[in-house]
Amino acid sequence: FEEEDIDASFRPIAGGAEAIPQVTGGDVQFAFGNAVSLAFAQQRGLELRYVTEGVQGGSNEQDSTNGLVVHKDSDIRSAADLAGKTFAVNVLQSLGEVTINTALEKQGVDISELEFVEVPFPDQVAALEARQFDAAWVPEPFVSQAVAAGHRKILDPMVDTFPRLTLAAYFGLTEYIEENEDLVERFQSAMNRSLDYAAEHEDEVRAVIAENTEIPPPVVEQMPLPHWTSDLNEESIEFLIEQAQDDDYFDEEIDVEALLPPG
């Protein structure tokens, strides 16, 4: 950001749904969120669009960074056993729900009786151990922490939905983006350079994670890292919104093109 002459400050936000009012209110200019949240905002008449990629899911289960995790004493052993079960997601009616529905439907599971409860990611493993739900959808490092405690990962719904799915990306208010083209271009440059650098310097990334989070160093050293790239997976965003529309999440058709970066 310094090299692009941007005086940046940073604010932690729990998810895209929480970030949207801060962007539309002008408290922050760019935020990190998933396409389902942006689509819901569009339904409410808010014009938001992406400016750069953020993070992508795995291409297969071997490089997966998310998972549906069940208790070590659970009878659930496969996707088929998840029919009619209750799932913890960090935010209701968002990325977790859509990808779980999509992944399980692809595996022949009747999704009509799935239930979802909202539990913040950091609280999900403890809630799973208390048997408050049947399965938790968590990203790393929580997948590794759950597995280390003896619990079982059944599948990664992101991988099953769309390989290298854009899980979340950086967005802003469309009006702000159009009125600040030079700043947006410099922000894009800074972020894209950062994403490509992170992808090529795994050791440095792990050091930054250890320094800036409370994740135990042994977990940081072993956990699969997210997939960073400067190439926004627009096709995956379009597919995700189509799936959400097929599941009747929206009252009217979403203009996906309006969510994608200008040009």
C-alpha positions as CSV (number, residue, x, y, z in Angstrom):
1,F,0.0,0.0,0.0
2,E,2.8,2.4,0.8
3,E,4.4,1.8,-2.6
4,E,1.1,2.5,-4.2
5,D,0.7,5.8,-2.2
6,I,-2.2,4.5,-0.2
7,D,-2.5,5.4,3.5
8,A,-4.4,2.2,4.6
9,S,-5.8,1.3,8.0
10,F,-7.5,-2.0,8.8
11,R,-10.6,-3.1,10.7
12,P,-11.6,-6.6,11.6
13,I,-15.1,-7.5,10.5
14,A,-16.8,-10.9,11.2
15,G,-18.2,-11.4,7.7
16,G,-19.4,-10.0,4.5
17,A,-22.9,-9.3,5.8
18,E,-21.5,-7.2,8.6
19,A,-19.1,-5.4,6.2
20,I,-21.7,-4.2,3.8
21,P,-23.3,-1.5,6.0
22,Q,-19.8,-0.2,6.8
23,V,-19.0,0.1,3.1
24,T,-22.3,1.6,2.1
25,G,-22.1,4.0,5.1
26,G,-18.6,5.2,4.1
27,D,-16.9,3.9,7.2
28,V,-14.6,1.7,5.1
29,Q,-13.9,1.9,1.4
30,F,-13.1,-1.8,0.6
31,A,-14.1,-4.9,2.5
32,F,-13.8,-8.7,2.2
33,G,-16.9,-10.7,1.5
34,N,-18.6,-13.5,-0.4
35,A,-20.8,-13.2,-3.5
36,V,-23.9,-14.4,-1.8
37,S,-23.7,-11.5,0.6
38,L,-23.3,-9.0,-2.3
39,A,-26.2,-10.6,-4.1
40,F,-28.5,-10.1,-1.1
41,A,-27.3,-6.5,-0.9
42,Q,-28.2,-6.0,-4.6
43,Q,-31.7,-7.3,-3.8
44,R,-32.0,-4.5,-1.2
45,G,-31.0,-1.9,-3.9
46,L,-27.4,-1.5,-2.8
47,E,-24.9,-1.3,-5.6
48,L,-21.6,-3.1,-4.7
49,R,-19.0,-4.7,-6.8
50,Y,-15.7,-6.5,-6.5
51,V,-12.4,-4.9,-7.3
52,T,-9.9,-7.8,-6.7
53,E,-9.8,-11.4,-5.8
54,G,-9.5,-12.4,-2.1
55,V,-9.1,-16.1,-1.5
56,Q,-10.1,-19.3,-3.3
57,G,-11.0,-22.7,-2.1
58,G,-9.1,-25.9,-3.0
59,S,-9.2,-27.7,-6.3
60,N,-9.6,-31.1,-4.7
61,E,-9.8,-32.7,-1.2
62,Q,-6.1,-33.0,-1.0
63,D,-5.5,-29.2,-1.0
64,S,-8.8,-28.4,0.7
65,T,-8.9,-25.6,3.2
66,N,-12.5,-26.0,4.5
67,G,-14.5,-28.8,5.8
68,L,-17.7,-30.3,7.2
69,V,-16.5,-31.7,10.5
70,V,-18.5,-34.1,12.8
71,H,-17.9,-35.3,16.3
72,K,-15.6,-38.2,16.8
73,D,-18.4,-40.2,18.4
74,S,-20.9,-39.4,15.6
75,D,-22.5,-42.1,13.5
76,I,-22.0,-39.8,10.4
77,R,-19.4,-41.4,8.1
78,S,-20.2,-40.1,4.6
79,A,-22.2,-37.4,2.8
80,A,-25.2,-39.7,2.6
81,D,-25.4,-39.7,6.4
82,L,-25.8,-35.9,6.5
83,A,-29.4,-36.0,5.2
84,G,-31.7,-34.2,7.6
85,K,-28.9,-33.0,9.9
86,T,-28.2,-29.7,11.5
87,F,-25.1,-27.7,10.4
88,A,-23.3,-24.8,12.1
89,V,-22.3,-21.9,9.7
90,N,-20.7,-18.6,10.6
91,V,-23.6,-16.6,9.0
92,L,-27.0,-17.8,7.9
93,Q,-28.2,-17.5,4.3
94,S,-24.7,-17.1,3.0
95,L,-21.7,-18.9,1.5
96,G,-21.8,-21.8,3.9
97,E,-25.5,-22.7,3.3
98,V,-25.3,-22.4,-0.5
99,T,-22.1,-24.6,-0.8
100,I,-23.4,-27.2,1.7
101,N,-26.7,-27.5,-0.2
102,T,-24.9,-27.7,-3.6
103,A,-22.2,-30.2,-2.5
104,L,-24.7,-32.6,-0.8
105,E,-27.2,-32.3,-3.6
106,K,-24.5,-33.3,-6.0
107,Q,-24.0,-36.4,-3.9
108,G,-27.6,-37.4,-4.0
109,V,-28.6,-36.1,-0.6
110,D,-32.1,-34.7,-0.1
111,I,-31.4,-31.1,1.1
112,S,-35.0,-30.2,1.8
113,E,-34.7,-31.0,5.5
114,L,-31.3,-29.6,6.2
115,E,-31.1,-27.2,9.1
116,F,-28.6,-24.4,9.8
117,V,-27.6,-22.6,13.0
118,E,-25.4,-19.6,13.2
119,V,-22.2,-20.0,15.3
120,P,-19.0,-17.9,14.9
121,F,-16.1,-19.9,13.5
122,P,-13.9,-19.7,16.7
123,D,-16.8,-21.1,18.8
124,Q,-17.7,-24.0,16.5
125,V,-15.3,-26.7,17.7
126,A,-16.3,-26.3,21.3
127,A,-20.0,-26.3,20.3
128,L,-19.4,-29.4,18.3
129,E,-17.9,-31.1,21.3
130,A,-21.0,-30.1,23.3
131,R,-23.1,-31.8,20.5
132,Q,-25.1,-28.6,19.8
133,F,-25.4,-29.6,16.1
134,D,-24.4,-32.5,13.8
135,A,-21.7,-30.9,11.7
136,A,-19.7,-27.8,11.6
137,W,-18.6,-25.9,8.5
138,V,-15.2,-24.4,9.3
139,P,-12.2,-23.1,7.4
140,E,-8.6,-23.6,8.5
141,P,-7.2,-23.5,11.1
142,F,-10.3,-24.8,12.7
143,V,-10.4,-27.9,10.5
144,S,-6.9,-28.9,11.7
145,Q,-7.8,-28.1,15.3
146,A,-10.9,-30.3,15.1
147,V,-9.1,-33.2,13.5
148,A,-6.3,-32.9,16.0
149,A,-8.9,-33.3,18.7
150,G,-10.1,-36.6,17.1
151,H,-13.1,-35.3,15.2
152,R,-13.7,-36.3,11.6
153,K,-13.8,-34.3,8.4
154,I,-16.4,-35.6,6.0
155,L,-15.9,-33.4,2.9
156,D,-15.1,-29.9,1.7
157,P,-18.3,-28.3,0.4
158,M,-16.4,-25.6,-1.4
159,V,-14.4,-28.1,-3.5
160,D,-17.5,-30.1,-4.3
161,T,-19.3,-26.9,-5.3
162,F,-16.7,-25.5,-7.7
163,P,-12.9,-26.2,-7.8
164,R,-11.0,-23.0,-6.8
165,L,-14.2,-21.3,-5.8
166,T,-13.8,-17.6,-5.0
167,L,-14.7,-17.8,-1.3
168,A,-14.5,-14.1,-0.7
169,A,-13.0,-11.1,-2.5
170,Y,-12.5,-7.4,-2.0
171,F,-15.5,-5.1,-2.8
172,G,-16.6,-1.5,-2.6
173,L,-19.5,0.8,-3.3
174,T,-20.0,1.0,-7.1
175,E,-20.4,4.8,-6.9
176,Y,-17.2,5.1,-5.0
177,I,-15.4,2.8,-7.4
178,E,-16.6,4.9,-10.4
179,E,-15.6,8.2,-8.8
180,N,-12.2,7.1,-7.7
181,E,-10.7,5.3,-10.6
182,D,-7.1,6.2,-9.9
183,L,-7.3,5.0,-6.2
184,V,-9.1,1.8,-7.2
185,E,-6.4,1.0,-9.8
186,R,-3.7,1.5,-7.1
187,F,-5.7,-0.6,-4.6
188,Q,-6.0,-3.3,-7.2
189,S,-2.3,-3.2,-7.9
190,A,-1.4,-3.4,-4.3
191,M,-3.7,-6.2,-3.5
192,N,-2.8,-8.2,-6.6
193,R,0.9,-7.9,-5.9
194,S,0.2,-9.0,-2.3
195,L,-1.9,-12.0,-3.4
196,D,0.7,-13.2,-5.9
197,Y,3.5,-12.7,-3.4
198,A,1.7,-14.7,-0.7
199,A,1.2,-17.5,-3.1
200,E,4.9,-17.7,-3.8
201,H,6.3,-17.2,-0.2
202,E,4.6,-19.8,2.0
203,D,7.2,-19.6,4.8
204,E,6.7,-15.8,5.1
205,V,2.9,-16.2,5.2
206,R,3.1,-18.8,8.0
207,A,5.4,-16.4,10.0
208,V,2.9,-13.6,9.6
209,I,0.0,-15.8,10.7
210,A,1.9,-16.9,13.8
211,E,2.8,-13.3,14.6
212,N,-0.7,-11.8,14.1
213,T,-3.1,-14.5,15.4
214,E,-3.5,-16.7,18.5
215,I,-3.2,-19.9,16.4
216,P,-0.7,-22.2,18.1
217,P,2.6,-22.4,16.1
218,P,2.4,-26.2,15.6
219,V,-1.0,-25.7,13.9
220,V,0.3,-22.9,11.8
221,E,3.2,-25.0,10.6
222,Q,1.0,-27.9,9.5
223,M,-2.3,-26.4,8.4
224,P,-3.1,-26.1,4.6
225,L,-2.9,-22.5,3.5
226,P,-5.6,-20.7,1.6
227,H,-5.2,-20.3,-2.1
228,W,-4.1,-16.8,-3.2
229,T,-4.1,-15.5,-6.7
230,S,-4.6,-12.2,-8.5
231,D,-7.0,-13.9,-10.9
232,L,-10.6,-13.5,-9.8
233,N,-12.5,-16.7,-10.6
234,E,-15.5,-15.0,-12.1
235,E,-16.9,-18.3,-13.4
236,S,-17.1,-19.7,-9.9
237,I,-19.0,-16.5,-8.7
238,E,-21.5,-16.9,-11.5
239,F,-22.0,-20.6,-10.6
240,L,-22.4,-19.8,-6.9
241,I,-25.1,-17.2,-7.6
242,E,-26.9,-19.6,-10.0
243,Q,-27.0,-22.2,-7.2
244,A,-28.3,-19.8,-4.7
245,Q,-31.0,-18.7,-7.2
246,D,-31.9,-22.4,-7.8
247,D,-32.4,-22.8,-4.1
248,D,-34.7,-19.8,-4.0
249,Y,-32.5,-17.5,-1.8
250,F,-33.4,-14.4,-3.9
251,D,-36.8,-12.9,-4.8
252,E,-35.6,-11.9,-8.3
253,E,-32.7,-12.6,-10.7
254,I,-29.3,-11.3,-9.7
255,D,-27.3,-9.2,-12.1
256,V,-24.0,-11.0,-11.7
257,E,-22.2,-8.8,-14.2
258,A,-22.9,-5.8,-11.9
259,L,-21.0,-7.6,-9.1
260,L,-17.9,-8.2,-11.1
261,P,-15.0,-5.7,-11.5
262,P,-15.5,-3.0,-14.1
263,G,-14.2,-3.9,-17.5
